[in-house]
Amino acid sequence: MYKSCTFRHRKKKLPQYLKQSLLLLLIGIVALSGCQTLRSRVEAGKVIHITLWHGVNPPPNRDVLQKLVDKFNQTHTNIQVESLYIGQQDQQTPKILAAVVGNAPPDLLWYNPTIAGQLVELGALIPVDEMLANSPVKNEIDPTLYAAMEYKGQLWSLPFATNNLGIFYRPSLFKAAGITEIPHNWPEFRQVAQKLTRDFNNDGQIDQYGMFLPLGKGEFTVFTWLPFMWSSGGELVTGDAQNAAGVRLTENAGAIAALQFWRNLITDGSTMLSAPERGYETDPLLSGKVAMQINGPWNLGQFQDTNVDFGVFPLPVNQKPATNIGGENLFLFKTTPERQKATFKFAEYAMSADFQTELALGTGYLPINLKSRQSAKYQEFIEKIPQLKVFLAQAEYGRSRPIFPGYNRISDSIGRAVEAVLLGKLSPAEALQTSQQRLDLIFK
């Protein structure tokens, strides 16, 4: 008979707000566990079946991942990986937490590093320091990525893919507007956005906007806004604080400047806002409805397939260059030693030079493996898609978001501030003060 394989973890006292949230999330546990738990936890003979939850997008990128998973399964007959798409990251969080509380998590999770502290607080993860130290792939990982792997002196995740943000633009639209140079700083960017905003038939309706910005309080809005705060000298956390209580939004001159800059682009009439909780789609840029958009290299494959002219330049600078390090890490959940060993085997494969090169060529993600970046195959790829050079060069200015518990609450509050300012409901200082008050109630 098969035995139940639920994992055990040390119970920890949780903050009241987290208890309340998790109580609500328990509703979804039955749907998440069910047959998948039996399928993923039961070992048939000597074959270990492990599950990978992810939110890889756009769909063609999921196809690339599935081919790489299939390749692993074909060459590792004793380990079989099932890759499951569970929605966009904002949609994933409730499912992940519900599964953890219900003792029915996946073996492996693809997610951005900001969830690390929350999962560590729940006692759901295994640290990967020892396994990584004994792996030959350790010395091939880009050292700048370790900051997003570490929490309280231990490594809790492994890098899967990385990226950062730049400005995608349409060179033909620049030329038509008489713009011969890309903007480098905020004043130049604002002027260019105005020149690119055009009413072609003089009917009083804008036919082409200079800029496209995300609207909403979701993580994508915050992800794209943070570099503007950093470029203005702002910081989310005061001093060397390593917890959510150290976040200070009021009297944050960099945050105020970044919000005001985005608001200026709106009041100029040169910016089109996305639908609520969107902003990552490229349709307006591809169709020529907008001329510039903040986005990342994960869209390079899609742009190549369209044959639409496009270019990329670094995010405009206020005080100093800055961009946000994106990409996702792999988290290993507590199961059994044998299952954890098998799960790390796949994670090790995902970090290898061969996997990273194929993933990069198929999706546009930047390889986390240095041997992959230096390979002849990847260098040839860069020559075919020179826009990649912008993202590779920007990496040295990349910053990681905090990974301590409660970051999701911080992100939500920042997102609310950005949304209120873009819609003209509050001034930057008022929006940040409101968000800080909300955080103080939650964490203090």
Phi, psi and omega in degrees: 000147178277144180256151177296141183239042175289149182271158178243142176217157181291128180288140178232151177287125185257151174299151184301319182296327181285323177299316181296318181296317183290330177299320179291326184287341180299338180302326185271002187294317184303316182294328184279328185278279174034230186290333181295320180299316179297319183292319187273336184264341183275129179267114179271107184065232180260003181272127178260121179262123179238151182249141176241118174265136181208171177225037184300132179216158355289174185310320178302329177292328177294324178296321178298313179299316183297321178298322179288324175295317178300322179297318177297313182298326180289332183256358178228082186292341180269354177229127178235125183256130174254118182265121185237122175278124183240020174106174177295161190299321178296332178278335185287323190307310179300322180295318182295311182293322177297319180294321179295312180297327180274011180056036180224049181281168172287171174285325186221136181237132172264118182196160178289154189298345186296344181276353188304308184300322181295318180288327176295318179301327179278355180069028187267340189256161169253140175290149185248010183306307186294315180297318181291323180299329181266007182259138178294343182281346185306313184284356179264353182281137176302118184298338180291346183273350183294332180300328180272000180257340190256138174214123181053045172081005178230156177266128185241002178204169181234140183289137178253313178201156181226162178196178169209184188253142174218186178254114171280140179213166181254103181306324181295325178287326174298313182297318181296332180270003179078021180265121185254347181228144178284150179283145181248332182235177185296314179300318179296319181297318180297319179294317180297319179300322179292319180294329182278350179273118191221144173247097190290327184252011176055039178261008180084001179249134180286126179264335181216122177266151179286324188223155178234125180237148178283139176247137178133171181257010181288173185296328181296321177299313181294317180303318182278339182274326185306318179302329179290326175292313179297321179296336180265010178086007180278154177227146177283321187247134180277140177058223180253025180302139181241029179212170186296334181293344180274000181283128179232114180261331178284150182057027178261095187299324179294320179293319179298316180296319181294318178295319181294323179297314178296321179294323178299321179296330177285311183294334175292342184078014185258005186234135175261130177270146178287173169295157181305136178060033177232213175113349181265348179292150183252004183304314180300324179288317181294326181278349181089008177290329174230160184252342181217150181202141173281127178196184185231176186292350178295347179262359185298321179297319179297318180295321180298322182288338185275340185065018175275138179295138178202156175219173179222137171225160183297157175302139181297150187256140169260285177259325183205155179296146178200147171210168182257126175285119179251199183100173185237154176248169177251129180249132180258124182267156179292124174223253174236158180307320181292318180292319179297322178296317179294321179296317178296327179301317178290319179299322178297319176298319181293336179269354184291159182298319182295312179299312184297324179292314180296320178296316181294317180294329183271339187237333186097350175303150175278135180295141174275348183265123184293325177296324177296314181299327183272353184293152179299323182296318181286324178296324175294322179297318179298321179295329178282329179234079185297343178300336178299330183299328179297314182291322178294319180290326181287343187305328182293342179260007185287145177235148178258146174287156178299149180241011180284162180302143178094359181300325181299324177291321179296313180300317179299318181292320177295317179301320177297322179294315179299314181299315181297323180288316181298325180275000178075018181279327181221156173284163179306315181295319180294318181295318180291322178296318177298317180293321179295320177299320179296317180293322179298320178295322182288313191261346182245000000 
